């Protein structure tokens, strides 16, 4: 395992490890100019080898769950690793998060990670070459560029699973933070968080309506979120593909933009208990997992994850950090 650091002219710093191409630190200032870490991290680097919380890593080959860990592609059925209630979650027992990636530091602001996923790994077909490039701009934006190619038709749906807490060093929970999501629909889930094939209109089920800025904790314990114990749902994004997350105490704001059509928003409803550097409790962070629509019952949305040998998987997500009185 190796540690890599990027820094910009504003002294914003991002730290990675090549195990899982994982983000371990994002140091940004609050309104007083104090630089603090706004992502959760394990206290001991050794715990990333197990990474029971998918902390800060790249999820692959697919993010999210595949029902019964099976799918059919071009007439052939594939059986995957069952690592979550007989389903496949985030690619399997190791996925991409427990793999050592090669890396190349291209400048003080850019690092490119690469990984070769062999045919049959975790049950997925095809030899897949994956590149994940992180770029830290002088505008305090961290951009993730995903690329992948395959020699056989397969499934690919990549995301980053960082846990954000804009209080800095996770001084308090995210329940008082504010969120705005440009979305009209979420995917309906069953008791195992598998998409049923139905959509929920957020204008009718307002627990999930963040089109106007709303405090995260306001509706989080409504009956409809009981199965997931909070938010752990897929929002289908409008054309703006924009999410804003704000802490009114530190005055930090993070804006996520992406070319993916959806984002899973997860409020850390479960926690493994592995010691963290800060914030050792549930709901002390929130994940924004930009991705293609996840696979559900009867292979619902499967087509969004198919990668053909003559195509290249290309997606981009950016997290931009600001300070100010945005939603006070």
N, C-alpha and C positions, 0 to 999 in steps of 0.2 A: 504494500500500500504506500502510495506517495501523496504528498500534499502539494497543491498548486495554488498560487495566489495571483489575483489580478487587482490592479489599483488604477484609479483614474486621477486626473489633475485636482479633483476636489477631495482627494483622500478617501473616497468611497472604496471599500475593499470587499472582494468576494473570494472566499476560500473554497477549494474543492479537494476531494480525494478521488483517485482513479478507480477505486472500488465502487462500481455502480455509476461512475461519472457524477458523483454526488456533491451537492452544495452543502457545505457545513457552516458557512458564515456569510452573512451579508451585513456589512457594517455601514450604516447610514446615520446622518445626524437628526436629532430632534430640533425643536424650535430654539433651544438654548445652545445648539451646536455640539451636543454630546453625541459621540459616535457609539452606537450599541448594535448588538446583533439582533436582526429582526426575523431570523429563522431559528427554529429549534434544532438542537444538535445533541448527540450522545456525549456524555461526560468523558467516556473512554472510547478512543477510536476503534479499539478491538471489537466493540459491540456492533460495528458496521458489518462485520463478517456474517452476523446473523440477521441484523437489521429487521427486527420483528415488527417495526412500525413503518417500514418502507421510507425511512427518514431521508428526505432530500434527494432521492435517487431517481434514475431514469427507469420507468416502467416499460417492460417489453418482454416478449415480442408484442403482446397486446396489453393495454391497460384496462382495468375493470375486470368483470366476470364473464366467463363463457359457461352457459348453462350445461350442467352435467359433464363439463370438460370434453365435449365432443362437437365436431362440426363436419360437414360434408362439403368438399370442394372438388369441382370437376368430376363428380360421380364417385369420389373416394371418401370414405369416412376416416377421420383422424381422431385418435383418443389422446387427450392431453393429461398432464399431471393434475391430480385432484388435490388442491391445497386449501380449499375453502368450502366446507359443506358440500362435498362431492362436485363442486364447481372448480373451474380454473380461475385464479385471481392473479392479476398483474404478471401473467406469463408463466407462473408455476412456482415450484419450491425455491428455485434460484432466480428465475427470470433473468433480467439484465442487472438487477440491483446487487447481486452477490457475485458478480463477475469482475475480474480485473480488466480494465480497458487500457488500451494503448493511448498515449496522448502526445500532443505536440504543442508547445507553447509558442504561438506565432508572434506575440508581442506582449507588452505589459498589459494589454487590454483584451487579448484573445487567446483562448485555448480550444483546441479541437481534440475530442475524444473519439476513438474508433474501436469497434468490436466486431468480430466475425462470429456469427451464430451458425453453427453447423446444422446441416440437414438432420432432422429428427430430434433436435434439442428440445426437451420438454414435450416432445410429441409433434412439434410443428414441422411442416415440410419445407424444403428448400434451404440452400446455403444463403444466408442473408448478411450483407455487409452494411453496417450501421455507422453513421457519423453524427456526432452531436457537437456543435460548435457554440461556445459561450462567448459573447462579446459584451464588454463593459464600456459604455460610451461616457464621454465627458458631460453628458446631460443626465447622468445618474440613472441610466437605463441598462438593464441586463437583458440581452436578447439571446434566445435559444433557437438555433437553426438545426432542424432534424433532417437527415437524409438517409435513405435506405434503398438497396437494390437486392434482387433475388434471382436465382437461376431456375426457380420453380415457383409456380403460383402458390402463394401463401397468404398469411394474415399478418399485418403490421398495424399497430396503433400505439404510438409512443407518446409519453407525457413525462413531466417532472413532478415529483411528489414532495415538494418542499412544504414545510409547515411554517406559516407566517404568523408573527405576532408583532405588531407595530409599536407596542409599548416599549420595546427595546429590552433585551435580556429577560424577556417574559416576566415582567414585574407584576402583571395582573392578567386576568383572563381576557378573551376576545369578546365576551358577551356584551360589553359596553361599546365596542367598536361599531362603526357604521359601514354599510354595504349598499352598493348600487349595481344592479345587473340588468342590462338591456335584453330582456327575454319575455316572451309571451307564453311559453310552454316549457314544462319539464317532462321527463319520462316517468311514467308510473312504474313502481317497483313492487315485487312480491316480498315475502318475509325474508328471503335470502338475498335481497337487493338485485334481483334479476329483472331487467325490463320486461314488462308484460306485453308490450306492443301497443299500449294505450298511452295517450298524452293527457296531461293535466293542464288546464288553462289557469295560469296564475292570477288572472283577473277574477276568476270564480273561487279558486282556493288561495286566498290571499296570504296564507302562511308562507308561500313561496314567491310572493310578489315583491321584488326589490327594484322595480322600475323607478320608483321614487326612493330616495335614500332612506334607509331604515336601520335602526339599531339591531344588531345580529340577535341579541337575546330576547327581543320583543315577542316573537312567536315560536321560538325554537322548541318549546315544550308542549306545543299544541298536540292534540291526539293523533293527527295525521303523521307526525314525525316519530311516533313512539317506537315503531319497528326498527328504525335506524338509530334511535336514541338521540336524535338531533338531525342536523342537515348532513346528508350524504347522498345527494341527488344530482342528476344531469340536467342542467339548464341548456336549452337550445337557444343559441345566441341570435340576436337580430343582426342585420347587415353591418352594424357598427362594430360587432365583435369586441365589446368593451365592458370591462368590469372595474369598478372603483372601490377601494377599501381604505378606510380612514380611522385613525385614532384621535379623538378630540382632546386627549390629554397631552400626548407627545407632539401633536400636530403633524405627525407623519401621514403621508398619503401614498398609496401604491395604486398605480393604474396598470391593469393588464390588458394588452391588446393581442389579438391572435388571428390567424387565418383558419384556425380550426372552427368547425360549426357548433361545438358544444364545450361546456366546461362542467366538470364534477366539482362541486363545492362541498367540502368535508370539514366539519367542525370538531375534529378530534374527539369523537364520541367514545372511543376506546383508547386505552393506553396500556402498553405491555408491562410497564413498571420498570423497564430498564432505565437506570439513572441517566437523566439528562443534565446538560450544563445548566439550564434554567427551565422552569415551568413544568415540574413533575406532577401534572394532573390533567384530567380530561378538560376539554374546552379551553385549553391554553394556547391554541393555535388554530389556524384555518388553512386548508389546502385549496388551491385553484388549479385543477388538473385539466388543462385545455387538451382536447382530444377529438377524434372522430366519434360519431355516435356509437355507443357500446352495443355489443351483441346481446340479444334477449331470447325469449322463448321462440321456438321454431326458426331459429337463426335469424330472427328479426334484426335488421340493420347489418347483416353480415357483409353486404356489398360495400359498405363504407370502409371496411378493414382489409379488403382484398388488394394484394399487390401482385401485379403480373411481371414476368421476366423482362418484358420490353418497356416497362415503365419505371420511373424513379419516384420514390416517396419523398416529398418535400413539404415541410411545414415550418412555421415560425411563430414563436410566442415571445412577447416582450413584457418585462416588468419594469415600470418607470417609477422612481421614487421622488417625492416632492415634500416640501414643508410649508405649511400655511394654515390659515383659517378657512377651510374649505366648506365644511358642513356644520358649522357651529350655530 
